Structure formats: structure tokens, C-alpha cells
Amino acid sequence: MKATTMIKVATRSIRRNTMRTLLTMLGIIIGVGAVIVMVSVGQGAQSQIEQQIDNLGTNMLVIMPSASSQGGVNRGAGTFNRLRVEDAEKLRRECPLVSAVSPVVIAPSQVIGGRGNWRSLIQGVSVDYQTIRDWPIESGVFFGQSDVRSMRKVAVIGQTIARNLFPDEDPVGQQIRLRDVPFRIIGVLSEKGQSANGSDQDDVILAPYSTVRNRLAGRMFIGQILASTSSPDDTAEAQADVRAIMREAHGLAKWEDDDFTVRNQTDLAETAKSTTEVMTLLLAAIASISLLVGGIGIMNIMLVSVTERTREIGIRMAIGARGSDVLTQFLVESVVMSLLGGVIGIGVGFSGAAVLGRFTGWSTAISPETIAIALAFSAGVGIFFGLYPARKAASLNPIEALRYE
């Protein structure tokens, strides 16, 4: 029997009892729809986390102070600080894999200006900071090297500062006061949004590190050093070089532990990616249970169909149909039923993902691979659960089938 003929016969058989067919396909529809919705939530979370990590900077390395201990008690990361501006300058000179370096001097302060005041984080950075963080300017300009050398009191503010202190006017050219020191705003950063840990990246004020260190922080050591490489492939090697240069700068002997920590942004991205992949697989596995339930429903209906059509099977065999023809016919019916349920389930999944994203605010993403896998899985369910009823139909004795009432 030709394939097209088998599909026509299967379709005609399915249409004999439309309501029973729809109820049979319901399990597949719900299963495929649930898988697509769950996978879309997982993939949406993954893309959102990757975007947040990308917002932190391109190919970034973070050098931070190490932990200290007192009386055998570890006091936590960042409590033993020996980082200096000279360390950043040494990295810029001696590490060829590093394309940009910026010291970061952190000085929380109350910001006064515009239409009120706002508590924010002041960061003293170098000109390279904009390249490291891949953070464009929305209006105005970023400060230059001459501003750093001259310790000019200029600042670039984030969108949160601009919205709260200058809601209806252009902040560029305006003046703010940081710990009673006047700063002139020369630029406004574009919006970055939340970071991977949920903090507001736009709630920040950037100024030359020389100015912040001498006029606001008043201390020799700095909070951290940021660096970036030209290519992601150089990040691991650059991390090893940075560690060696920092140990030399701090005069550490071979047996001494590092008094700093070098973190690789790529490692953070890979960890977050693997976490979301596991979550996506877990959600898909849970949703796949309904597909199995739908497959069992198809098997039950196909067994009932074999019983109802026993006499028909006998007639077909009597006029020359082989057992393989009968098996193929029932198997095609099962697969067609599953694929129809899969197609409807895809539509349900798209709608469900859109509704879920709209009412919960979650990010959802549906890839073509997900749709292809859902269709393939629904066809596989039809083959797996339709094989037993098909084999039972093919093994009927034609004479006994013709006698069946």
C-alpha cells in the first residue's frame, strides 16, 4: 500500500469519531504545550542571565582584595586590602593580553543637586572603564585622560541618578555636590538595568579615580581593579598573567598565599549557563510526564479500535493484505494522531508562553529546536505506544477475525 494511501485511510479512520479522537489527542496537546511553555521559561531565564552578565563587561577580569583572618576566624572576602593604583599601572605596562585596565575607588556618598538628594555609589575610575564595561554615553561625553591627570571635579552619572535628581531637564552641565565637593556633570550613561545579583547598575556616579581618591575616599588603597582582554579566548591566559604580575607587585614569596583574588567573567557566565540549562531540562522532564500519559491514552484507544475493527481486518487479510500492511496502517494512524496533537500543542505552547510572560513579567524564549524536538517527541510517542496495538492487529488470524461479531 502506498504511503499516501495509508495516510488517507488513517485520516478517514480518525475522522470517523471526531470527539473520541480529540479526547485521545488531548494528552499529547497538553504534553507538548507544557513542554514548550516550560522550556521557553528556562530559555528565557538563560538569555536574561546571559544578557545581565554581558552588561557587566566584555571579557572582564576583576582583581579584588583577599580575605583576612583574626584569631583563626576568617573575616570574609575584601577585608585584607593591598590593592593600589600602582598595581593597575603595572598591569597595563606588563600584561600584553590585557587591552584595558582601570582602578576602581569606591566612595558611597549622599548626592545633592538638581531637585533634591540621593544616596548613591561614587566610583573613581580611569578612561578605560568605559571600554571594559562596554558602557556607551547617552548624552554628553566621558571624561578624558587629562581630567584624570588634573584631578578635575567632573562626573558621569547613571540613568537612575538622572531620573531622580533631574527628572525634566538635561543633567549635562549641571552641578552636584558629593561630600560638600562640587562636581560638574559632563555626561549621562546609557541604561544598563539590573545586574545578575539584582543590583541597579544605573545607580552610579563615575569620576576620575585621582579625584575620588584624593577628595572623597582619602585612602591609599583602592576597592578593586578591572581589566579586559581583546578576545574571550585570551581570558584564561590573561588571568594567569595577571596573577603572576600581581604577586610580583606585592612581593609575595612562592610559599605565600595570594593577597588578592582574580575572577574571570567567563567562568561566571558558564556557571550561570549550566545552572539554567539544568533548570530547563528539569522543567522539560516534569512537563514530559503528561506526554507519557497522552501516549498511554493513544495506546488504549488504538487497542479499542483493533477490537472494534477486527472484522474489517479479517476482510483486508482475506483479499490479500499482509500482516505488515495491517501493522503499518495502525501505526500510521497512531503517528498521525500524535502529530496532529503535537501541532495543536505547539500552538497551545506559544499562546501559553505569551500569556505567562505578559502576566508574570518573566522572560520567555522559544527556539526552532524546541519546536522540532516537541514534534519529534510526539511522533515518537505515537510510534512507541501505537506499536503494540498495531502488532496485535497484524497477528490476528483472518478466519477468526471474519467470524468475530
C-alpha positions as CSV (number, residue, x, y, z in Angstrom):
1,M,0.0,0.0,0.0
2,K,1.4,3.4,-0.9
3,A,2.3,5.9,1.8
4,T,-0.2,8.5,0.6
5,T,-3.0,5.9,0.6
6,M,-2.1,4.8,4.1
7,I,-2.3,8.4,5.3
8,K,-5.7,8.9,3.7
9,V,-7.0,5.7,5.2
10,A,-5.6,6.7,8.6
11,T,-7.1,10.2,8.4
12,R,-10.5,8.7,7.3
13,S,-10.4,6.3,10.2
14,I,-9.6,9.1,12.7
15,R,-12.4,11.3,11.4
16,R,-15.0,8.5,12.0
17,N,-15.2,9.5,15.7
18,T,-14.0,13.1,16.0
19,M,-14.8,13.6,19.6
20,R,-13.0,10.4,20.7
21,T,-10.0,11.4,18.6
22,L,-9.9,14.9,20.2
23,L,-10.1,13.4,23.7
24,T,-7.3,10.9,22.7
25,M,-5.1,13.7,21.4
26,L,-5.7,15.9,24.5
27,G,-2.9,14.3,26.4
28,I,-0.4,14.9,23.6
29,I,-1.7,18.5,23.2
30,I,-1.3,19.3,26.9
31,G,2.1,17.5,27.0
32,V,3.6,19.3,24.0
33,G,2.1,22.6,25.2
34,A,3.5,22.1,28.7
35,V,7.0,21.2,27.4
36,I,7.1,24.3,25.2
37,V,6.0,26.6,28.0
38,M,8.4,25.2,30.5
39,V,11.4,25.1,28.1
40,S,10.5,28.7,27.0
41,V,10.7,29.8,30.6
42,G,14.0,28.1,31.1
43,Q,15.5,29.5,27.9
44,G,14.1,33.0,28.6
45,A,15.8,32.9,32.1
46,Q,19.0,31.7,30.4
47,S,19.1,34.5,27.9
48,Q,18.2,37.1,30.5
49,I,21.1,36.0,32.8
50,E,23.5,35.9,29.8
51,Q,22.4,39.5,28.9
52,Q,22.9,40.6,32.5
53,I,26.4,39.1,32.6
54,D,27.3,40.7,29.2
55,N,26.2,44.0,30.7
56,L,28.9,43.7,33.3
57,G,31.6,44.0,30.7
58,T,33.3,42.3,27.8
59,N,36.0,39.7,28.6
60,M,36.3,41.2,32.0
61,L,38.8,40.2,34.8
62,V,38.1,41.5,38.3
63,I,41.0,41.8,40.8
64,M,39.7,42.1,44.4
65,P,41.3,42.2,47.8
66,S,41.6,38.8,49.5
67,A,40.2,37.6,52.8
68,S,41.9,38.2,56.2
69,S,41.6,36.2,59.4
70,Q,42.0,37.2,63.0
71,G,42.3,34.7,65.8
72,G,41.7,31.9,63.4
73,V,38.4,33.5,62.3
74,N,38.0,34.3,58.6
75,R,36.7,37.9,58.2
76,G,35.5,37.5,54.6
77,A,36.5,38.5,51.2
78,G,37.8,42.0,50.7
79,T,38.9,42.5,54.3
80,F,42.7,42.4,53.5
81,N,43.2,45.2,51.0
82,R,46.6,45.9,49.5
83,L,45.4,46.9,46.0
84,R,46.9,50.2,44.8
85,V,46.7,52.4,41.7
86,E,50.3,51.4,41.0
87,D,49.2,47.8,40.6
88,A,46.8,48.8,37.8
89,E,49.6,50.8,36.1
90,K,51.9,47.8,36.3
91,L,49.3,45.5,34.7
92,R,48.8,48.0,31.9
93,R,52.5,48.1,31.2
94,E,53.5,44.4,31.6
95,C,50.5,42.3,30.6
96,P,50.2,42.4,26.7
97,L,47.0,40.2,26.7
98,V,45.2,42.9,28.7
99,S,43.8,45.6,26.5
100,A,42.3,47.9,29.1
101,V,42.8,48.4,32.9
102,S,41.0,50.6,35.4
103,P,41.4,51.0,39.1
104,V,38.2,51.4,41.0
105,V,38.0,53.7,44.0
106,I,34.6,53.2,45.8
107,A,33.2,56.0,47.9
108,P,29.5,55.9,48.9
109,S,28.1,59.4,49.3
110,Q,25.0,61.5,49.6
111,V,24.5,63.3,46.3
112,I,23.0,66.8,46.5
113,G,21.8,68.6,43.4
114,G,19.0,69.2,41.0
115,R,15.7,68.6,42.8
116,G,16.9,67.0,46.0
117,N,19.4,64.5,47.2
118,W,20.1,60.8,46.6
119,R,22.3,58.2,48.3
120,S,24.5,56.6,45.7
121,L,27.8,54.8,44.9
122,I,30.6,57.0,43.7
123,Q,33.2,55.1,41.7
124,G,36.5,56.7,40.8
125,V,37.7,55.0,37.5
126,S,40.0,55.6,34.6
127,V,39.2,56.3,31.0
128,D,39.5,52.5,30.2
129,Y,36.5,51.8,32.4
130,Q,34.0,52.7,29.6
131,T,35.7,50.1,27.3
132,I,35.9,47.4,30.0
133,R,32.2,47.7,30.9
134,D,31.1,48.4,27.3
135,W,29.0,51.3,28.5
136,P,28.2,53.9,25.9
137,I,27.3,57.5,26.7
138,E,23.7,58.6,26.0
139,S,24.4,62.4,26.2
140,G,27.5,64.4,26.9
141,V,31.0,62.9,27.0
142,F,33.1,60.6,29.1
143,F,36.0,62.2,30.9
144,G,39.4,62.0,29.3
145,Q,43.0,61.3,30.4
146,S,43.7,65.0,31.0
147,D,40.8,65.0,33.5
148,V,42.4,62.1,35.4
149,R,45.8,63.7,35.5
150,S,44.5,67.1,36.6
151,M,42.1,65.6,39.2
152,R,39.2,67.6,37.7
153,K,35.9,67.5,39.5
154,V,33.8,66.2,36.7
155,A,31.3,63.3,36.8
156,V,29.3,61.0,34.6
157,I,26.0,59.8,36.1
158,G,23.8,56.8,35.5
159,Q,20.2,56.9,34.5
160,T,18.8,56.3,38.0
161,I,20.6,59.4,39.2
162,A,19.4,61.4,36.2
163,R,15.8,60.4,36.7
164,N,15.7,61.2,40.4
165,L,17.7,64.4,40.5
166,F,17.0,65.8,37.1
167,P,13.6,64.4,36.0
168,D,12.6,67.1,33.5
169,E,15.9,68.6,32.4
170,D,19.2,67.7,30.8
171,P,21.8,66.9,33.6
172,V,24.8,67.7,31.4
173,G,26.4,70.9,32.6
174,Q,24.6,70.8,35.9
175,Q,26.4,70.8,39.3
176,I,26.1,68.2,42.1
177,R,27.8,68.1,45.5
178,L,29.5,64.9,46.8
179,R,30.5,65.3,50.4
180,D,30.5,69.1,50.0
181,V,32.7,68.8,47.0
182,P,31.2,70.3,43.8
183,F,31.3,68.2,40.7
184,R,30.2,69.2,37.2
185,I,28.2,66.6,35.2
186,I,29.7,66.2,31.7
187,G,27.8,63.0,30.6
188,V,24.9,60.6,31.2
189,L,25.4,56.9,30.7
190,S,23.0,54.7,28.7
191,E,20.8,52.4,30.7
192,K,22.2,49.1,31.8
193,G,19.5,47.7,34.0
194,Q,19.9,45.2,36.8
195,S,23.0,43.1,37.3
196,A,23.0,39.3,37.7
197,N,22.7,39.7,41.5
198,G,19.7,42.1,41.2
199,S,21.5,45.4,42.0
200,D,20.8,48.6,40.0
201,Q,23.8,49.2,37.7
202,D,22.4,52.6,36.7
203,D,22.5,53.9,40.3
204,V,26.2,55.1,40.0
205,I,28.3,58.2,39.5
206,L,31.7,57.8,37.7
207,A,34.5,60.3,38.2
208,P,38.3,60.3,37.7
209,Y,39.9,57.9,40.2
210,S,42.5,60.5,41.1
211,T,39.8,63.0,42.1
212,V,37.8,60.5,44.1
213,R,40.8,59.0,45.9
214,N,42.2,62.4,47.0
215,R,39.0,64.4,47.5
216,L,36.4,61.8,48.7
217,A,38.0,58.5,49.7
218,G,41.1,59.8,51.4
219,R,42.9,56.5,51.5
220,M,45.8,54.9,49.7
221,F,44.3,51.5,48.8
222,I,41.6,51.0,46.2
223,G,38.5,48.8,46.1
224,Q,39.3,46.8,43.0
225,I,40.9,46.7,39.6
226,L,39.1,45.9,36.4
227,A,40.7,44.6,33.2
228,S,39.6,43.2,29.9
229,T,41.1,41.3,27.0
230,S,40.6,41.8,23.3
231,S,39.3,38.3,22.8
232,P,37.4,35.8,25.0
233,D,40.0,33.2,24.0
234,D,42.7,35.2,25.8
235,T,40.8,35.5,29.1
236,A,42.2,32.3,30.8
237,E,45.8,33.0,29.8
238,A,45.5,36.7,30.8
239,Q,44.1,35.7,34.2
240,A,47.3,33.6,34.8
241,D,49.5,36.5,33.7
242,V,47.6,39.0,35.9
243,R,48.1,36.7,38.9
244,A,51.8,36.4,38.3
245,I,52.3,40.2,37.8
246,M,50.2,41.0,41.0
247,R,52.3,38.5,43.1
248,E,55.4,40.2,41.8
249,A,54.0,43.7,42.6
250,H,53.1,42.7,46.1
251,G,56.5,40.9,46.7
252,L,55.0,37.6,47.6
253,A,57.2,34.6,48.0
254,K,56.4,31.2,46.4
255,W,55.1,29.8,49.6
256,E,52.9,32.8,50.4
257,D,49.2,32.8,49.5
258,D,47.8,35.5,47.2
259,D,46.6,38.6,49.0
260,F,44.2,39.3,46.1
261,T,41.6,37.4,44.1
262,V,41.3,37.3,40.3
263,R,37.9,36.5,39.0
264,N,37.1,35.5,35.4
265,Q,33.8,36.8,34.0
266,T,33.7,33.9,31.5
267,D,33.6,31.4,34.4
268,L,30.6,33.2,35.9
269,A,28.8,33.1,32.6
270,E,29.5,29.4,32.1
271,T,28.3,28.7,35.6
272,A,25.1,30.6,35.1
273,K,24.5,29.0,31.8
274,S,25.0,25.5,33.1
275,T,22.6,26.3,36.0
276,T,19.9,27.5,33.7
277,E,20.4,24.5,31.4
278,V,19.8,22.1,34.3
279,M,16.7,24.1,35.3
280,T,15.4,23.9,31.7
281,L,16.0,20.2,31.5
282,L,14.3,19.7,34.8
283,L,11.2,21.7,33.8
284,A,11.1,19.8,30.4
285,A,11.3,16.5,32.2
286,I,8.4,17.4,34.5
287,A,6.3,18.5,31.6
288,S,7.1,15.4,29.6
289,I,5.2,13.2,32.1
290,S,2.0,14.5,30.5
291,L,3.3,13.3,27.2
292,L,3.7,9.8,28.5
293,V,0.1,10.0,29.9
294,G,-1.1,11.1,26.4
295,G,0.8,8.2,24.9
296,I,-0.9,5.7,27.1
297,G,-4.3,7.2,26.1
298,I,-3.4,6.7,22.5
299,M,-2.5,3.1,23.1
300,N,-5.7,2.4,24.9
301,I,-7.8,3.9,22.1
302,M,-5.9,2.0,19.5
303,L,-6.5,-1.2,21.3
304,V,-10.2,-0.4,21.4
305,S,-10.0,0.4,17.7
306,V,-8.4,-3.0,17.0
307,T,-11.2,-4.7,18.8
308,E,-13.9,-2.7,17.0
309,R,-12.3,-3.3,13.6
310,T,-11.5,-7.0,13.9
311,R,-13.9,-8.0,11.2
312,E,-12.5,-5.2,8.9
313,I,-9.0,-6.5,9.5
314,G,-10.2,-10.1,8.6
315,I,-11.7,-8.8,5.3
316,R,-8.5,-7.0,4.4
317,M,-6.4,-10.1,5.0
318,A,-8.8,-12.3,3.2
319,I,-8.5,-10.2,0.0
320,G,-4.7,-10.2,0.1
321,A,-3.4,-7.7,2.7
322,R,-0.4,-8.9,4.6
323,G,0.3,-8.6,8.3
324,S,2.9,-5.9,7.7
325,D,0.3,-3.9,5.8
326,V,-2.1,-4.0,8.7
327,L,0.7,-3.2,11.2
328,T,1.7,-0.2,9.1
329,Q,-1.8,1.0,8.8
330,F,-2.5,1.1,12.5
331,L,1.0,2.5,13.2
332,V,0.4,5.3,10.7
333,E,-3.0,6.1,12.4
334,S,-1.2,6.4,15.8
335,V,1.5,8.6,14.4
336,V,-0.9,10.9,12.5
337,M,-2.9,11.2,15.7
338,S,0.2,12.1,17.7
339,L,1.5,14.6,15.1
340,L,-1.9,16.3,14.9
341,G,-1.9,16.6,18.7
342,G,1.7,17.9,18.6
343,V,0.9,20.6,16.1
344,I,-2.1,21.8,18.1
345,G,0.1,21.5,21.3
346,I,2.7,23.8,19.7
347,G,0.0,26.5,19.2
348,V,-1.1,26.0,22.8
349,G,2.5,26.3,23.9
350,F,3.1,29.5,22.1
351,S,-0.1,31.0,23.5
352,G,0.7,29.8,27.0
353,A,4.3,31.2,26.9
354,A,2.9,34.6,25.7
355,V,0.3,34.7,28.4
356,L,2.7,33.7,31.1
357,G,5.3,36.3,30.0
358,R,2.6,39.0,29.9
359,F,1.0,38.4,33.3
360,T,4.1,37.4,35.3
361,G,6.8,39.6,33.6
362,W,9.0,36.5,33.1
363,S,11.2,36.4,30.1
364,T,10.3,33.6,27.7
365,A,12.0,32.4,24.5
366,I,11.1,29.6,22.1
367,S,13.7,28.3,19.7
368,P,13.1,26.4,16.5
369,E,15.0,23.5,18.0
370,T,12.4,23.3,20.8
371,I,9.6,23.0,18.3
372,A,11.4,20.4,16.2
373,I,12.1,18.3,19.4
374,A,8.5,18.6,20.5
375,L,7.2,17.3,17.1
376,A,9.8,14.5,17.0
377,F,8.9,13.5,20.6
378,S,5.2,13.5,19.8
379,A,5.8,11.3,16.7
380,G,8.0,9.0,18.9
381,V,5.2,8.7,21.4
382,G,2.8,7.7,18.6
383,I,5.2,5.0,17.3
384,F,6.1,3.7,20.8
385,F,2.5,3.5,22.1
386,G,1.0,2.5,18.8
387,L,3.3,-0.4,18.1
388,Y,1.7,-2.9,20.5
389,P,-1.9,-2.3,19.2
390,A,-0.6,-2.4,15.6
391,R,1.2,-5.7,16.2
392,K,-1.9,-7.1,17.9
393,A,-3.9,-6.2,14.8
394,A,-1.3,-7.7,12.4
395,S,-1.2,-11.0,14.3
396,L,-5.0,-11.7,14.1
397,N,-6.0,-14.9,12.3
398,P,-8.0,-13.9,9.2
399,I,-10.6,-16.7,9.7
400,E,-11.1,-15.9,13.4
401,A,-11.3,-12.2,12.5
402,L,-14.0,-12.9,9.9
403,R,-16.1,-14.9,12.5
404,Y,-15.7,-12.1,15.1
405,E,-19.1,-10.4,16.0
